[in-house]
Amino acid sequence: MTNTTPHHPIAVIGAGLGGLTLARVLRVHGIEAAVFDLDASAAARTQGGMLDIHEESGQEALRAAGLHERFQELVLPGGQATRVLDRDAVVRMDEPDDGSGQRPEIDRGDLRDLLLGSLPEGTVRWGAKVTAARPLGGGRHEVTLADGSAFTTDLLVGADGAWSRIRPLLSAARPAYTGVSFVEVDLLEADVRHPGAAEVVGGGFFFALGAGRGFLAHRETDGSVHVYVAVESPEDWLDGIDFTDTEKAKVRVLEQFAGWDESLRSLIGEADGALVPRRIHALPAGHRWERVPGVTLLGDAAHLMSPFAGEGANLAMLDGAELAGFLAARREDTEAALTAYEERLFPRSAAAAADSARGAALLFREDAPRGLLEMFAGR
């Protein structure tokens, strides 16, 4: 009986920014990869939020992908502006966009579409949820999908995020709760429908901070304002809120901001649509693993961290570009390529994870926003 299990020389699990960057840069070097993603289609869910893409990481990856010029056409003008307020809505810092382009803002969905559009049709296998992966020896692995099908691969790359199904092949580490929970909200057509909220947020990135809590917000390219309501809380705090009842959920979240200025409370009170809860998890800073033949990780699967250094998406893309570069340079020796990649990955991600942890502690100090202001003053 012949074995009909499909085989892919390189299989990438996860069509996020890191996995897509890997596939794109491999293609630039004439190497094909198969990408598997659990979403039913590219449009199955909104990608959420704006990203500031850093010159030394995310933009470097886009150059390697041959997409930097097209990326620049998609950035949000003025998106590098930053303002910091205290809980009384007193503006403590207000910096306009300096025009440097070092950290331009782009809609995450637009960036993902740019990467997807640079790959041949069929590169991404949608609706492919991985349920298991096991080594076959000699660096090969078998991956099983939720529909019962399976495939084998010579190189398995876990680009499948926080709760990676590939990580257990390399590491027993699991993400832990950081002590901070988010509630995400949107204010649509902000300048027209929510002029007060739009005015307090301003045109770029916005922080309003107090002890143990705060608001982080930014403009979207469609004219909406996206707000991350952050609260230092026990892990089960969100469980006590019924998010299926939006108005009651608003009341419960607003309890955390008693005494705050009404212009800031309006960011929750005037929110359009559902409130979306999200606990912030992180892998241990300095997460690493011993070299295992035929498998590696990138992005959140490798180094999930809190978002308070703005590095997650940038590092994922740089991971993907660098891994592709090493594989292209060492086509006859995959293990040497993976070793070289991980030697760069581990110290870089450890430093970024430590920065993220420091950022979280700094943002919500008892004297907030003083810590953030001091950080900006010392840049």
C-alpha positions as CSV (number, residue, x, y, z in Angstrom):
1,M,0.0,0.0,0.0
2,T,1.5,3.4,-1.0
3,N,1.8,6.2,1.5
4,T,-0.4,9.1,0.4
5,T,0.5,11.5,3.2
6,P,1.5,14.8,1.6
7,H,5.1,16.0,2.2
8,H,6.3,19.6,2.4
9,P,10.0,20.4,2.5
10,I,9.2,23.5,4.7
11,A,6.0,23.8,6.6
12,V,5.1,27.0,8.5
13,I,2.4,26.8,11.1
14,G,0.6,30.2,11.4
15,A,-0.1,32.9,8.8
16,G,0.6,35.9,11.1
17,L,3.1,38.5,10.3
18,G,6.1,36.4,11.2
19,G,5.0,33.3,9.3
20,L,4.1,35.3,6.2
21,T,7.4,37.2,6.3
22,L,9.3,34.0,6.5
23,A,7.4,32.6,3.5
24,R,7.8,35.8,1.5
25,V,11.6,36.2,2.1
26,L,12.1,32.5,1.3
27,R,10.3,33.1,-2.0
28,V,12.5,36.0,-2.7
29,H,15.4,33.5,-2.5
30,G,13.6,31.0,-4.7
31,I,12.5,28.7,-1.9
32,E,8.9,27.6,-1.5
33,A,7.1,27.0,1.8
34,A,3.7,25.8,2.7
35,V,1.8,27.9,5.3
36,F,-1.0,26.4,7.4
37,D,-3.4,28.6,9.4
38,L,-6.4,27.7,11.5
39,D,-8.6,30.6,10.2
40,A,-11.1,29.7,7.6
41,S,-9.9,32.5,5.3
42,A,-7.8,35.6,5.2
43,A,-10.8,37.6,6.2
44,A,-12.1,35.3,8.9
45,R,-11.3,37.8,11.7
46,T,-10.3,41.4,12.0
47,Q,-6.6,41.9,12.6
48,G,-7.0,44.8,15.0
49,G,-5.0,47.8,15.9
50,M,-2.1,49.9,14.5
51,L,1.5,48.9,14.6
52,D,4.6,51.1,14.8
53,I,7.1,49.4,12.6
54,H,10.6,50.0,13.8
55,E,13.5,50.9,11.5
56,E,15.9,48.3,12.8
57,S,13.5,45.4,12.9
58,G,10.1,45.4,11.1
59,Q,11.3,47.7,8.4
60,E,14.5,45.7,7.9
61,A,12.3,42.6,7.4
62,L,10.2,44.5,4.9
63,R,13.3,45.4,2.9
64,A,14.4,41.8,2.9
65,A,10.9,41.0,1.6
66,G,11.2,43.6,-1.2
67,L,8.1,45.3,0.2
68,H,9.4,48.4,1.9
69,E,8.3,50.9,-0.7
70,R,4.8,49.5,-0.8
71,F,4.7,49.6,3.0
72,Q,5.6,53.3,3.0
73,E,2.5,54.0,0.9
74,L,0.3,52.5,3.6
75,V,1.5,54.2,6.7
76,L,-0.8,56.6,8.6
77,P,0.4,60.3,8.3
78,G,1.1,61.8,11.6
79,G,0.9,58.5,13.4
80,Q,4.2,59.0,15.2
81,A,2.7,61.8,17.4
82,T,2.6,61.0,21.1
83,R,0.7,62.5,24.0
84,V,0.7,61.6,27.7
85,L,-2.0,62.6,30.2
86,D,-2.6,62.0,33.9
87,R,-5.9,60.7,35.4
88,D,-7.2,64.3,35.5
89,A,-6.7,64.6,31.7
90,V,-3.9,67.2,32.2
91,V,-1.6,67.0,29.2
92,R,1.9,66.2,30.5
93,M,3.6,65.7,27.2
94,D,2.5,66.4,23.6
95,E,5.0,65.6,20.8
96,P,4.0,66.0,17.2
97,D,5.1,63.5,14.5
98,D,8.8,64.3,13.9
99,G,8.6,63.1,10.3
100,S,11.6,60.8,10.8
101,G,9.7,57.7,9.6
102,Q,11.7,55.6,12.1
103,R,8.5,54.2,13.7
104,P,5.6,54.8,11.2
105,E,2.2,53.5,12.1
106,I,0.3,51.1,9.8
107,D,-2.9,49.2,10.2
108,R,-2.1,45.6,11.1
109,G,-4.6,44.3,8.6
110,D,-3.1,46.4,5.8
111,L,0.4,45.0,6.6
112,R,-0.9,41.4,6.7
113,D,-2.6,42.0,3.3
114,L,0.6,43.4,1.9
115,L,2.4,40.2,2.9
116,L,-0.4,37.9,1.8
117,G,-0.6,39.6,-1.6
118,S,3.1,39.0,-2.2
119,L,2.7,35.2,-2.0
120,P,1.3,33.0,-4.8
121,E,-2.3,31.8,-4.4
122,G,-2.4,28.6,-2.5
123,T,0.7,29.3,-0.4
124,V,-1.5,29.6,2.7
125,R,-3.7,26.6,3.5
126,W,-6.7,28.1,5.4
127,G,-8.8,26.2,7.8
128,A,-5.9,24.0,8.8
129,K,-5.9,23.7,12.5
130,V,-2.9,21.8,13.9
131,T,-3.8,19.3,16.7
132,A,-0.6,17.4,17.1
133,A,3.0,17.2,15.8
134,R,5.5,14.4,16.4
135,P,9.1,13.7,15.4
136,L,9.7,10.9,12.9
137,G,13.5,10.9,13.2
138,G,16.2,12.5,11.1
139,G,14.7,15.9,11.6
140,R,11.4,15.0,9.9
141,H,8.0,15.6,11.6
142,E,4.4,14.6,11.1
143,V,1.7,17.2,11.7
144,T,-1.9,16.2,12.2
145,L,-4.8,18.6,11.5
146,A,-8.2,18.8,13.1
147,D,-9.9,17.3,10.0
148,G,-7.9,14.1,10.6
149,S,-5.5,14.6,7.7
150,A,-1.7,14.8,8.2
151,F,1.4,15.8,6.4
152,T,5.1,15.4,6.9
153,T,7.9,17.9,6.6
154,D,11.7,18.2,6.7
155,L,11.5,21.6,8.4
156,L,8.7,22.6,10.8
157,V,8.4,26.2,11.9
158,G,6.1,27.2,14.7
159,A,4.8,30.6,13.9
160,D,1.5,29.9,15.7
161,G,1.5,32.4,18.5
162,A,1.1,32.4,22.2
163,W,-0.5,28.9,22.6
164,S,1.7,27.3,19.9
165,R,1.1,23.6,19.2
166,I,4.7,23.3,17.9
167,R,6.5,24.8,21.0
168,P,6.1,21.5,23.1
169,L,8.5,19.8,20.6
170,L,11.2,22.1,21.9
171,S,10.2,23.5,25.3
172,A,7.9,22.8,28.3
173,A,7.5,26.6,28.9
174,R,3.9,28.0,28.9
175,P,2.8,31.6,28.9
176,A,2.0,33.0,32.4
177,Y,-0.4,35.8,33.3
178,T,1.5,39.1,33.7
179,G,-0.9,40.8,36.1
180,V,-2.4,43.1,33.5
181,S,-5.7,42.7,31.7
182,F,-6.9,44.7,28.7
183,V,-10.4,45.6,27.6
184,E,-10.3,46.8,24.0
185,V,-12.9,49.2,22.7
186,D,-13.5,51.2,19.5
187,L,-15.0,54.7,18.9
188,L,-16.1,54.8,15.2
189,E,-15.9,58.0,13.1
190,A,-14.4,59.6,16.1
191,D,-14.1,63.2,15.0
192,V,-17.8,63.3,13.9
193,R,-19.5,61.0,16.5
194,H,-17.2,61.3,19.5
195,P,-15.5,64.8,19.2
196,G,-14.7,65.1,22.8
197,A,-13.0,61.7,23.0
198,A,-11.2,62.4,19.6
199,E,-9.9,65.7,21.0
200,V,-8.5,64.2,24.2
201,V,-6.7,61.3,22.3
202,G,-5.2,63.6,19.6
203,G,-3.8,62.4,16.3
204,G,-1.2,59.8,17.2
205,F,-0.5,57.5,20.1
206,F,-2.0,58.4,23.5
207,F,-1.4,57.4,27.1
208,A,-3.6,58.4,30.1
209,L,-2.1,56.8,33.2
210,G,-2.6,56.4,36.9
211,A,-1.6,54.0,39.6
212,G,-2.3,50.4,38.4
213,R,-4.4,51.3,35.4
214,G,-4.7,53.5,32.3
215,F,-5.7,54.1,28.7
216,L,-3.6,53.5,25.7
217,A,-5.2,54.6,22.4
218,H,-4.4,55.4,18.8
219,R,-6.1,56.5,15.6
220,E,-6.9,54.0,12.9
221,T,-6.7,54.7,9.2
222,D,-10.6,54.5,8.9
223,G,-11.0,57.5,11.3
224,S,-11.8,55.4,14.4
225,V,-10.0,55.4,17.7
226,H,-8.9,52.1,19.2
227,V,-8.5,52.0,22.9
228,Y,-6.8,49.5,25.2
229,V,-8.1,49.9,28.7
230,A,-5.4,48.5,31.0
231,V,-5.9,47.3,34.6
232,E,-3.5,45.6,37.0
233,S,-5.8,42.9,38.3
234,P,-6.1,39.3,39.4
235,E,-6.3,36.8,36.5
236,D,-10.0,36.2,37.2
237,W,-11.1,39.8,37.2
238,L,-12.5,39.6,33.6
239,D,-14.4,36.4,34.5
240,G,-16.6,38.4,36.8
241,I,-17.9,40.7,33.9
242,D,-20.6,39.6,31.5
243,F,-19.2,40.9,28.2
244,T,-22.3,39.7,26.3
245,D,-24.2,42.7,27.9
246,T,-22.2,45.7,26.6
247,E,-23.8,48.4,28.8
248,K,-23.4,46.4,32.0
249,A,-19.8,45.6,31.0
250,K,-19.1,49.3,30.5
251,V,-20.4,50.0,34.0
252,R,-18.2,47.3,35.5
253,V,-15.0,48.5,33.7
254,L,-15.8,52.1,34.6
255,E,-15.7,51.1,38.3
256,Q,-11.9,50.8,37.9
257,F,-11.7,54.5,36.9
258,A,-13.8,56.2,39.6
259,G,-12.5,59.7,40.1
260,W,-10.9,59.9,36.7
261,D,-11.7,62.8,34.4
262,E,-14.9,62.4,32.4
263,S,-13.2,62.9,29.1
264,L,-11.2,59.8,29.8
265,R,-14.1,57.8,31.2
266,S,-15.9,58.6,27.9
267,L,-13.5,56.4,26.1
268,I,-15.3,53.5,27.7
269,G,-18.8,55.0,28.1
270,E,-19.1,56.1,24.4
271,A,-17.5,52.9,22.9
272,D,-19.2,51.5,19.8
273,G,-19.8,47.7,19.6
274,A,-18.7,45.0,22.0
275,L,-16.0,45.4,24.6
276,V,-13.3,42.7,24.1
277,P,-11.4,41.3,27.1
278,R,-7.8,40.2,26.9
279,R,-5.5,38.9,29.5
280,I,-1.8,39.7,28.9
281,H,0.4,36.7,29.1
282,A,4.2,36.3,28.6
283,L,6.8,33.5,28.3
284,P,9.7,33.7,30.7
285,A,12.1,36.4,29.7
286,G,15.1,34.6,28.2
287,H,13.0,31.7,27.0
288,R,15.2,29.3,24.9
289,W,15.6,25.7,24.0
290,E,18.2,23.2,23.0
291,R,18.6,22.6,19.3
292,V,16.1,19.9,18.1
293,P,16.6,18.7,14.5
294,G,14.1,19.9,11.9
295,V,12.0,22.3,14.0
296,T,12.2,25.9,15.3
297,L,9.9,28.7,16.5
298,L,9.5,32.4,15.7
299,G,7.4,35.3,16.9
300,D,5.1,34.9,19.9
301,A,5.6,31.1,19.8
302,A,9.3,31.7,20.6
303,H,9.2,34.8,22.8
304,L,5.6,35.9,23.8
305,M,6.0,39.2,25.8
306,S,3.7,41.9,27.1
307,P,3.0,44.7,24.5
308,F,4.7,47.5,26.5
309,A,7.8,47.8,24.5
310,G,6.0,47.6,21.1
311,E,8.3,44.9,19.9
312,G,6.1,41.8,19.3
313,A,5.1,42.2,15.7
314,N,8.5,43.8,14.8
315,L,10.4,40.9,16.3
316,A,8.2,38.3,14.6
317,M,8.9,39.8,11.2
318,L,12.6,40.1,11.8
319,D,12.6,36.5,13.0
320,G,10.9,35.4,9.8
321,A,13.3,37.4,7.6
322,E,16.4,36.3,9.4
323,L,15.4,32.6,9.4
324,A,14.7,32.8,5.7
325,G,18.1,34.4,5.1
326,F,20.0,31.8,7.0
327,L,18.1,29.0,5.3
328,A,18.9,30.5,1.9
329,A,22.6,30.9,2.7
330,R,22.9,27.3,4.0
331,R,20.6,25.4,1.7
332,E,22.6,22.2,2.1
333,D,22.7,22.3,5.9
334,T,19.4,23.2,7.5
335,E,20.7,22.4,11.0
336,A,23.5,25.0,10.6
337,A,21.0,27.5,9.5
338,L,18.7,26.8,12.5
339,T,21.7,27.1,14.9
340,A,22.8,30.4,13.4
341,Y,19.2,31.7,13.5
342,E,18.7,30.7,17.2
343,E,22.0,32.2,18.2
344,R,20.7,35.6,17.0
345,L,17.1,35.0,18.2
346,F,17.7,34.2,21.9
347,P,19.7,37.3,23.1
348,R,17.6,39.6,21.0
349,S,14.3,38.3,22.3
350,A,15.5,38.1,25.9
351,A,16.5,41.8,25.8
352,A,13.1,42.8,24.3
353,A,11.2,40.7,26.8
354,A,13.0,42.4,29.7
355,D,12.2,45.8,28.1
356,S,8.6,44.9,27.9
357,A,8.4,43.8,31.6
358,R,10.1,47.0,32.6
359,G,7.7,49.0,30.5
360,A,4.7,47.4,32.2
361,A,6.1,48.2,35.6
362,L,6.9,51.8,34.6
363,L,3.5,52.6,33.0
364,F,1.4,51.8,36.0
365,R,3.6,52.9,38.9
366,E,2.0,54.6,41.9
367,D,3.2,58.0,40.5
368,A,2.1,57.3,36.9
369,P,2.6,58.9,34.4
370,R,5.9,60.1,35.9
371,G,7.9,57.0,34.9
372,L,6.8,57.2,31.3
373,L,7.6,60.9,31.1
374,E,11.0,60.3,32.5
375,M,11.6,57.6,30.0
376,F,10.6,59.9,27.1
377,A,12.8,62.7,28.5
378,G,15.8,60.4,28.6
379,R,15.5,59.1,25.0
